């Protein structure tokens, strides 16, 4: 608990409206979009400037108070749950788009800016910021940076770490760190910008970022390829890439997900399809037309019973919106939705989906799978009820085997959601004990008292790995 004197100090920094300790406020900040995790903070403080962040951090450092930075709480790894109490530091007030530098093709913004608003602003000027997480209409850029968010365009354009080139951050003791900038080249010392991207709020509080922009593609084409089974869809993905075609978007939905999304969106998806690929290409019109024609031909050769090209912007938007709504659609089925992001080399896509289906059957749990087929990033999603503890135990056992299967196929436990608290127990499976030791050393150098987002990334105890042979 924070003392009355400390609350008064914090209130003096941000104002009475932005230092919250009423039970309803604490409850609202006790969870994020990750199910099964919740813990009350001692207070919620919402600064309006980097100077206010620094002042808060100095108080927290002096009194050894945990600090949990938070944007919109849309993350899916329990990364913003205040596991050890302390202060939730809400960064939503700091939402300015400070500059779009068209000459240098960069933009500078505060962490609370919503991702989609940046997209709209730069695209109005003929520029492009590609990272597009599924939550982009609500998620903030600070959160995207903290998690190194991906999205539907990751195959062609990469993820958040490929675009952030400068950062300002407040360290655990209140000092300000400025790294990177607008330079196209800069190898002066360690790359601290990339170190912060994906650090999940455990190294410092990001208060400003600069991102590089690229020219907005002049046109785009969107199509569906519908298959009777998963195998043909997976083979198509491999052949498309092997043909030296890199689509802007190459997404996968299994039959169970198709049915749920169609029930939700009503856009005419054939519920009898065993799998579908949602494909978008962008660039010069002639290249788009050439690539989409070749992709359609590959899909038909691999057993697609229909390829369907969006005929106008409205149809294209409906298809992309339906894909982005997959999680929302699945969440309607049962009270609790557990969405993960096991990732494998794309040549193992079909095998991984088959493993997921076998594991779901083994544990009698309801799992639908969709995701970014082009980069092997799958989202097995389990619909369940957290009030049924026996079912939740089976869900946990199923995902443990799913992570093990991904690793066995040369993959990883997370492609874009981050480790947070929910996957901390699996991290050593992926990076080994030496990797954990090195990461903890970095953490201690930035945050010697482990006040920044404690309990995230590093588990008290690694889960015992039971290798399942199939």
C-alpha positions as CSV (number, residue, x, y, z in Angstrom):
1,X,0.0,0.0,0.0
2,X,1.1,3.5,-0.7
3,X,1.1,5.9,2.2
4,X,-1.0,9.0,2.2
5,X,2.1,11.2,2.0
6,X,3.3,9.3,-1.1
7,X,-0.1,9.8,-2.8
8,X,0.1,13.5,-2.0
9,X,3.5,13.7,-3.6
10,X,2.3,11.9,-6.7
11,X,-0.9,14.1,-6.9
12,X,1.3,17.2,-6.7
13,X,3.1,16.0,-9.9
14,X,0.1,15.1,-12.1
15,X,-2.9,16.7,-10.5
16,X,-5.8,15.3,-8.5
17,X,-7.6,14.0,-11.6
18,X,-4.7,11.9,-12.6
19,X,-3.7,10.1,-9.4
20,X,-6.3,7.4,-8.8
21,X,-6.7,5.1,-5.8
22,X,-10.5,4.5,-5.6
23,X,-11.5,0.8,-5.7
24,X,-13.3,1.1,-9.0
25,X,-10.2,2.7,-10.7
26,X,-7.9,0.1,-9.2
27,X,-10.2,-2.7,-10.5
28,X,-10.2,-1.2,-14.0
29,X,-6.4,-1.3,-14.2
30,X,-6.0,-4.8,-12.5
31,X,-6.2,-6.7,-15.8
32,X,-5.5,-6.5,-19.5
33,X,-6.8,-8.3,-22.6
34,X,-5.2,-11.6,-21.3
35,X,-7.6,-13.9,-19.6
36,X,-6.8,-15.6,-16.3
37,X,-4.6,-12.9,-14.9
38,X,-5.6,-10.1,-12.5
39,X,-4.0,-8.2,-9.6
40,X,-4.9,-4.8,-8.0
41,X,-2.4,-2.0,-8.2
42,X,-1.9,0.3,-5.2
43,X,-2.5,3.4,-7.4
44,X,-2.9,4.5,-11.0
45,X,-0.9,7.6,-12.0
46,X,-1.4,9.2,-15.5
47,X,1.4,11.6,-16.4
48,X,1.1,14.2,-19.1
49,X,4.7,14.8,-20.0
50,X,8.2,13.2,-19.8
51,X,9.1,15.5,-16.9
52,X,6.1,14.2,-14.9
53,X,7.2,10.6,-15.8
54,X,10.7,11.4,-14.5
55,X,9.4,12.8,-11.3
56,X,7.2,9.8,-10.7
57,X,10.1,7.4,-11.4
58,X,12.3,9.3,-8.9
59,X,9.7,8.8,-6.1
60,X,9.2,5.1,-7.0
61,X,13.0,4.5,-7.1
62,X,13.5,6.2,-3.7
63,X,10.7,4.2,-2.0
64,X,11.2,0.9,-4.1
65,X,7.7,1.0,-5.5
66,X,7.0,-1.3,-8.6
67,X,6.0,0.6,-11.7
68,X,3.9,-1.0,-14.5
69,X,3.7,1.1,-17.7
70,X,0.4,0.7,-19.6
71,X,-1.2,1.9,-22.8
72,X,-4.7,0.6,-23.7
73,X,-4.1,-2.8,-22.1
74,X,-4.8,-4.7,-25.4
75,X,-1.8,-7.0,-25.0
76,X,-2.2,-10.7,-24.8
77,X,0.6,-11.9,-22.5
78,X,-0.5,-10.4,-19.2
79,X,2.2,-7.8,-19.8
80,X,0.4,-4.9,-18.1
81,X,-1.1,-6.8,-15.1
82,X,0.3,-5.2,-11.9
83,X,1.4,-8.6,-10.6
84,X,3.2,-7.2,-7.6
85,X,1.0,-4.2,-6.9
86,X,2.6,-0.8,-7.0
87,X,1.8,2.0,-9.5
88,X,0.2,1.5,-12.9
89,X,1.7,4.3,-15.0
90,X,-0.9,5.1,-17.6
91,X,0.6,6.8,-20.7
92,X,-2.6,7.5,-22.6
93,X,-2.5,11.3,-22.0
94,X,0.8,11.5,-23.9
95,X,-0.7,11.0,-27.4
96,X,0.7,13.7,-29.6
97,X,1.9,13.2,-33.1
98,X,4.8,15.6,-32.8
99,X,6.1,15.7,-36.3
100,X,5.9,14.2,-39.8
101,X,9.2,15.0,-41.4
102,X,8.5,14.5,-45.1
103,X,12.0,15.4,-46.2
104,X,13.6,12.7,-44.0
105,X,10.6,10.4,-44.2
106,X,10.2,10.0,-40.4
107,X,7.6,10.7,-37.8
108,X,7.9,11.4,-34.1
109,X,5.2,10.7,-31.6
110,X,4.4,10.1,-27.9
111,X,3.6,6.6,-26.6
112,X,-0.2,7.1,-26.1
113,X,-0.9,7.8,-29.8
114,X,-3.3,5.1,-31.2
115,X,-1.7,3.1,-34.0
116,X,-4.5,3.7,-36.6
117,X,-4.3,7.4,-36.1
118,X,-0.7,7.4,-37.1
119,X,-1.6,5.3,-40.2
120,X,-4.2,7.8,-41.2
121,X,-2.0,10.9,-40.7
122,X,1.0,9.6,-42.7
123,X,-1.1,8.0,-45.5
124,X,-2.8,11.3,-46.1
125,X,0.6,12.6,-47.1
126,X,1.4,9.6,-49.3
127,X,3.6,8.0,-46.7
128,X,3.4,4.6,-45.1
129,X,4.0,3.1,-41.6
130,X,3.5,-0.7,-42.2
131,X,3.2,-2.4,-38.8
132,X,-0.5,-3.1,-38.4
133,X,-1.4,-5.3,-35.3
134,X,-4.9,-6.7,-35.3
135,X,-5.7,-4.3,-32.4
136,X,-4.4,-1.2,-34.3
137,X,-7.7,0.7,-33.9
138,X,-7.3,0.7,-30.1
139,X,-3.6,-0.2,-29.3
140,X,-1.1,2.5,-28.7
141,X,2.3,2.9,-30.3
142,X,4.1,2.8,-27.0
143,X,2.6,-0.6,-26.4
144,X,3.4,-1.7,-29.9
145,X,7.0,-0.8,-29.3
146,X,7.1,-2.5,-25.9
147,X,5.8,-5.7,-27.4
148,X,7.5,-5.4,-30.9
149,X,4.1,-5.8,-32.4
150,X,3.7,-7.5,-35.8
151,X,0.5,-7.6,-37.9
152,X,-0.9,-8.7,-41.2
153,X,1.8,-7.0,-43.2
154,X,4.7,-8.5,-41.4
155,X,5.7,-10.9,-44.2
156,X,6.6,-8.2,-46.7
157,X,7.3,-5.3,-44.5
158,X,8.6,-6.6,-41.2
159,X,7.5,-5.6,-37.6
160,X,7.8,-2.7,-35.3
161,X,11.5,-3.2,-34.6
162,X,12.2,-2.6,-38.3
163,X,10.8,0.9,-38.2
164,X,11.7,2.5,-34.8
165,X,14.9,4.4,-35.2
166,X,14.9,6.7,-32.2
167,X,13.6,6.7,-28.6
168,X,13.4,8.8,-25.5
169,X,13.0,6.8,-22.3
170,X,12.9,7.5,-18.6
171,X,15.0,5.0,-16.6
172,X,14.1,3.4,-13.3
173,X,15.9,6.1,-11.3
174,X,14.3,9.0,-13.2
175,X,17.2,9.8,-15.6
176,X,16.4,10.5,-19.3
177,X,17.9,8.3,-22.0
178,X,17.8,9.5,-25.6
179,X,19.0,7.0,-28.3
180,X,18.9,6.9,-32.1
181,X,17.3,9.6,-34.2
182,X,16.6,10.4,-37.8
183,X,19.9,9.2,-39.2
184,X,19.7,6.4,-41.8
185,X,23.0,5.0,-40.5
186,X,24.2,5.1,-36.9
187,X,26.5,2.5,-35.4
188,X,27.8,4.5,-32.4
189,X,27.9,1.9,-29.7
190,X,25.3,-0.8,-28.8
191,X,22.0,-0.5,-30.5
192,X,19.9,0.5,-27.5
193,X,16.9,1.4,-29.7
194,X,16.5,-2.2,-30.8
195,X,17.1,-3.3,-27.2
196,X,14.1,-1.3,-25.9
197,X,11.8,-2.5,-28.7
198,X,10.2,-5.7,-27.3
199,X,11.5,-5.1,-23.8
200,X,7.9,-5.1,-22.4
201,X,8.4,-2.2,-20.1
202,X,11.1,-3.9,-18.1
203,X,14.0,-1.5,-19.0
204,X,12.5,2.0,-19.0
205,X,9.4,4.1,-19.8
206,X,9.2,5.1,-23.4
207,X,8.1,8.8,-23.7
208,X,8.8,9.5,-27.3
209,X,9.7,7.6,-30.5
210,X,10.8,8.3,-34.0
211,X,9.9,5.9,-36.8
212,X,11.0,5.7,-40.4
213,X,8.4,5.9,-43.1
214,X,8.3,4.6,-46.6
215,X,6.3,5.6,-49.7
216,X,2.7,4.6,-49.7
217,X,2.1,1.8,-52.3
218,X,0.2,3.1,-55.2
219,X,-2.3,0.3,-55.4
220,X,-3.3,-3.0,-53.8
221,X,-5.3,-6.1,-54.7
222,X,-7.0,-8.5,-52.3
223,X,-8.2,-12.1,-52.9
224,X,-9.4,-15.2,-51.2
225,X,-8.3,-18.7,-52.0
226,X,-10.6,-21.5,-50.7
227,X,-9.5,-25.0,-50.1
228,X,-11.1,-28.3,-49.1
229,X,-8.3,-29.1,-46.7
230,X,-5.4,-27.6,-44.9
231,X,-2.7,-29.3,-46.9
232,X,-3.4,-27.5,-50.1
233,X,-3.4,-24.2,-48.4
234,X,-0.1,-24.9,-46.7
235,X,1.5,-26.1,-49.9
236,X,0.3,-22.9,-51.6
237,X,2.0,-20.7,-49.0
238,X,5.3,-22.5,-49.6
239,X,5.0,-22.3,-53.4
240,X,4.1,-18.6,-53.4
241,X,7.2,-17.7,-51.4
242,X,9.4,-20.1,-53.4
243,X,8.2,-18.4,-56.6
244,X,9.8,-15.2,-55.3
245,X,6.5,-13.5,-54.6
246,X,6.3,-11.7,-51.3
247,X,2.7,-10.7,-50.7
248,X,1.9,-7.8,-48.4
249,X,-0.6,-10.1,-46.5
250,X,-0.8,-13.9,-46.5
251,X,-3.3,-15.0,-43.8
252,X,-4.7,-18.4,-42.9
253,X,-8.0,-19.4,-41.3
254,X,-9.0,-23.0,-40.6
255,X,-12.6,-24.3,-41.0
256,X,-13.6,-23.7,-37.4
257,X,-12.5,-20.1,-37.6
258,X,-14.1,-19.6,-41.0
259,X,-17.5,-20.7,-39.5
260,X,-17.2,-18.4,-36.5
261,X,-16.0,-15.3,-38.5
262,X,-18.8,-15.8,-41.1
263,X,-21.4,-16.0,-38.4
264,X,-20.0,-12.8,-37.0
265,X,-19.3,-10.7,-40.1
266,X,-21.8,-12.1,-42.7
267,X,-19.6,-11.5,-45.7
268,X,-20.3,-14.7,-47.6
269,X,-17.4,-16.9,-46.6
270,X,-18.1,-20.5,-47.6
271,X,-18.4,-22.4,-44.3
272,X,-17.7,-25.7,-46.1
273,X,-14.1,-24.7,-46.9
274,X,-11.5,-26.6,-45.0
275,X,-9.2,-23.6,-45.0
276,X,-8.8,-20.3,-46.7
277,X,-5.9,-17.9,-47.5
278,X,-6.5,-14.2,-47.5
279,X,-3.9,-12.6,-49.7
280,X,-3.1,-9.0,-50.5
281,X,-0.5,-7.6,-52.7
282,X,0.5,-3.9,-53.1
283,X,2.9,-1.8,-55.2
284,X,2.8,-0.6,-58.8
285,X,-0.5,-1.7,-60.5
286,X,1.2,-3.9,-63.1
287,X,3.2,-5.8,-60.5
288,X,0.1,-6.3,-58.3
289,X,-1.9,-7.6,-61.2
290,X,1.0,-10.0,-62.3
291,X,1.5,-11.3,-58.7
292,X,-2.1,-11.8,-57.9
293,X,-2.7,-13.7,-61.2
294,X,0.3,-15.9,-60.4
295,X,-0.8,-16.5,-56.8
296,X,-4.3,-17.5,-58.0
297,X,-2.8,-19.9,-60.4
298,X,-0.6,-21.5,-57.7
299,X,-3.5,-21.9,-55.4
300,X,-5.7,-23.6,-58.0
301,X,-2.8,-25.9,-58.9
302,X,-2.6,-26.9,-55.2
303,X,-6.3,-27.7,-55.0
304,X,-8.1,-24.4,-54.3
305,X,-11.7,-24.9,-55.4
306,X,-12.2,-21.1,-55.8
307,X,-10.2,-18.0,-56.0
308,X,-12.1,-14.8,-55.4
309,X,-10.7,-11.3,-56.2
310,X,-12.2,-8.3,-54.3
311,X,-13.9,-6.1,-57.0
312,X,-13.8,-2.8,-55.2
313,X,-12.5,-1.0,-52.1
314,X,-15.6,-2.0,-50.1
315,X,-15.2,-5.7,-50.7
316,X,-11.5,-5.4,-49.9
317,X,-12.2,-3.6,-46.7
318,X,-14.8,-6.2,-45.7
319,X,-12.4,-9.1,-46.2
320,X,-9.6,-7.4,-44.2
321,X,-12.0,-6.3,-41.4
322,X,-13.3,-9.8,-41.1
323,X,-9.8,-11.2,-40.6
324,X,-9.0,-8.5,-38.0
325,X,-12.3,-9.4,-36.3
326,X,-11.4,-13.1,-35.9
327,X,-10.6,-12.8,-32.2
328,X,-13.7,-10.8,-31.5
329,X,-15.8,-13.4,-33.4
330,X,-14.3,-16.3,-31.5
331,X,-14.7,-14.5,-28.1
332,X,-18.5,-14.7,-28.6
333,X,-18.6,-18.4,-28.3
334,X,-17.6,-18.9,-24.6
335,X,-16.9,-16.6,-21.6
336,X,-13.1,-17.0,-21.8
337,X,-10.9,-16.8,-24.9
338,X,-7.2,-17.8,-24.7
339,X,-5.3,-16.7,-27.8
340,X,-1.7,-17.7,-28.3
341,X,0.9,-17.2,-31.0
342,X,3.1,-20.1,-31.5
343,X,5.4,-19.6,-34.5
344,X,7.2,-22.1,-36.8
345,X,9.2,-21.9,-40.0
346,X,6.5,-21.6,-42.7
347,X,7.4,-24.9,-44.3
348,X,6.1,-26.6,-41.1
349,X,2.8,-24.7,-41.2
350,X,0.5,-27.6,-42.1
351,X,2.3,-29.9,-39.6
352,X,1.9,-27.4,-36.8
353,X,-1.8,-27.0,-37.4
354,X,-2.2,-30.7,-37.5
355,X,-0.4,-30.9,-34.2
356,X,-2.7,-28.3,-32.7
357,X,-5.7,-30.2,-33.8
358,X,-4.4,-33.5,-32.3
359,X,-3.5,-31.7,-29.0
360,X,-7.0,-30.1,-28.9
361,X,-8.6,-33.6,-29.3
362,X,-6.3,-35.1,-26.7
363,X,-7.3,-32.7,-24.1
364,X,-11.0,-32.3,-25.2
365,X,-10.7,-28.5,-25.7
366,X,-12.1,-26.3,-28.4
367,X,-9.3,-24.6,-30.4
368,X,-9.6,-22.6,-33.6
369,X,-6.5,-21.6,-35.5
370,X,-5.8,-18.6,-37.7
371,X,-2.8,-16.4,-38.2
372,X,-0.1,-15.0,-40.4
373,X,0.6,-18.0,-42.7
374,X,3.3,-16.2,-44.7
375,X,5.6,-15.9,-41.6
376,X,4.5,-19.1,-39.8
377,X,2.9,-17.1,-37.0
378,X,-0.2,-19.1,-35.9
379,X,-2.9,-18.0,-33.4
380,X,-4.4,-21.2,-31.8
381,X,-7.4,-19.8,-29.9
382,X,-9.2,-21.8,-27.2
383,X,-12.7,-21.0,-26.2
384,X,-13.4,-22.0,-22.6
385,X,-14.8,-20.9,-19.2
386,X,-12.3,-19.9,-16.5
387,X,-14.9,-20.7,-13.9
388,X,-14.4,-24.4,-14.8
389,X,-11.0,-25.1,-13.2
390,X,-10.8,-28.6,-14.5
391,X,-11.3,-27.3,-18.0
392,X,-8.7,-24.5,-17.5
393,X,-6.2,-27.1,-16.4
394,X,-6.7,-29.0,-19.6
395,X,-6.3,-25.8,-21.6
396,X,-3.0,-25.1,-19.9
397,X,-1.8,-28.6,-20.6
398,X,-2.8,-28.3,-24.2
399,X,-0.9,-25.0,-24.7
400,X,2.1,-26.5,-23.0
401,X,2.2,-29.2,-25.6
402,X,1.5,-26.7,-28.4
403,X,4.6,-24.7,-27.4
404,X,6.6,-27.8,-27.2
405,X,5.5,-28.8,-30.6
406,X,6.4,-25.4,-32.0
407,X,9.9,-25.7,-30.5
408,X,10.3,-29.2,-31.8
409,X,9.6,-27.9,-35.4
410,X,12.3,-25.2,-35.0
411,X,9.8,-22.5,-33.9
412,X,9.3,-20.3,-30.9
413,X,6.8,-19.7,-28.1
414,X,5.8,-16.3,-29.3
415,X,6.0,-14.4,-32.6
416,X,4.5,-11.1,-31.7
417,X,2.5,-11.2,-28.4
418,X,5.5,-11.1,-26.1
419,X,6.4,-13.1,-23.0
420,X,4.8,-11.1,-20.3
421,X,3.7,-13.1,-17.3
422,X,1.7,-15.7,-19.2
423,X,4.7,-17.3,-21.0
424,X,7.5,-16.4,-18.6
425,X,7.7,-20.0,-17.5
426,X,8.4,-21.2,-21.0
427,X,11.1,-18.6,-21.9
428,X,14.0,-20.8,-20.9
429,X,12.7,-23.6,-23.2
430,X,13.4,-21.1,-26.1
431,X,16.6,-19.3,-25.1
432,X,18.2,-21.8,-22.7
433,X,19.8,-21.1,-19.2
434,X,22.6,-19.0,-20.7
435,X,20.1,-16.8,-22.6
436,X,18.1,-16.3,-19.4
437,X,21.3,-15.3,-17.5
438,X,22.4,-12.8,-20.2
439,X,18.9,-11.2,-20.3
440,X,18.7,-11.0,-16.5
441,X,22.1,-9.2,-16.5
442,X,20.7,-6.6,-19.0
443,X,17.7,-6.2,-16.9
444,X,19.8,-5.6,-13.7
445,X,22.0,-3.0,-15.5
446,X,18.9,-0.9,-16.4
447,X,16.8,-1.7,-13.3
448,X,18.9,-2.9,-10.4
449,X,16.0,-3.0,-7.9
450,X,13.7,-4.7,-10.4
451,X,11.0,-2.1,-10.1
452,X,10.0,-1.9,-13.8
453,X,7.2,-4.3,-14.6
454,X,8.3,-7.0,-12.2
455,X,7.2,-10.5,-12.8
456,X,7.3,-10.1,-16.5
457,X,9.5,-12.1,-18.9
458,X,11.4,-13.8,-16.1
459,X,9.6,-16.5,-14.2
460,X,10.2,-17.4,-10.6
461,X,10.5,-21.0,-11.8
462,X,10.8,-22.5,-15.3
463,X,8.2,-25.0,-16.3
464,X,9.5,-28.6,-16.4
465,X,9.6,-29.5,-20.1
466,X,8.1,-32.8,-21.0
467,X,9.0,-33.7,-24.6
468,X,6.1,-35.4,-26.4
469,X,7.1,-37.6,-29.3
470,X,4.7,-38.0,-32.1
